[in-house]
Amino acid sequence: SPEEQKQLRQKFQLPKKYILSVGTIEPRKNLLTIVKAIKTQSEVNLVVVGKETKYSKEIKIFIAENQMEHRVLFLKNVTMPELASIYHLASIFVYASQFEGFGIPIIEALFSKTPVITSTGSCFSEAGGPDSIYLPFNAVQAWSSEINQLYNDQEVRNEMAEKGHIYAQKFQDDMILENWKNIYNTFR
């Protein structure tokens, strides 16, 4: 509800508008590319939800050296209901991972009607569908350009959100079960 979202914004001191990254903060997840991509975009705020590792220090050093502390927010102790709202409130979900077994955070973002920018390759296009944006995981300038363009275009974000939400429905439990039944029946 709007009241719950207001309380959540206050609890975590969320910016009015932000991009979101969710996942363990480790080198293969490549959060540093996102931080570098928003460095010159003073209006873009980044909210990060994920377990911190040694790699977090490297990112925080870069943030401090570039006076970005007020623009990058690391959240801790986020419950699942809170995470769902954080996804929903985000303007864009960014996922610059090098590889994954499957991109669950991408699907979570799509279910939350949050447009997705993610990496090329691996399983990302299967998880993100045809209406997400795909970039090389380490192409800082490309990430910067796409984030800036999408962040400032509400109409395109809305369109991506709606189409992504429709695509994500194929990951509903009943749809997966139906697909498994069809496969099983094909080979009976």
Buried (B, 14 or more C-beta within 10 A) or exposed (E): EEEEBEEBBEEBEBBEEBBBBBBBBBEEBBBBBBBBBBBEBEEBBBBBBBEBEEBBEBBBEBBEEBEBEEBBBBBEEBEEEBBBBBBBBBBBBBBBBBBBEEBEBBBBBBBBBBBBBBBEBBBBBEBBBEBBBBBBBBBBEBBBBBBBEBBEEEEEBEEBBEBBBEBBEEBEEEEEEEEEEEEEEEEE
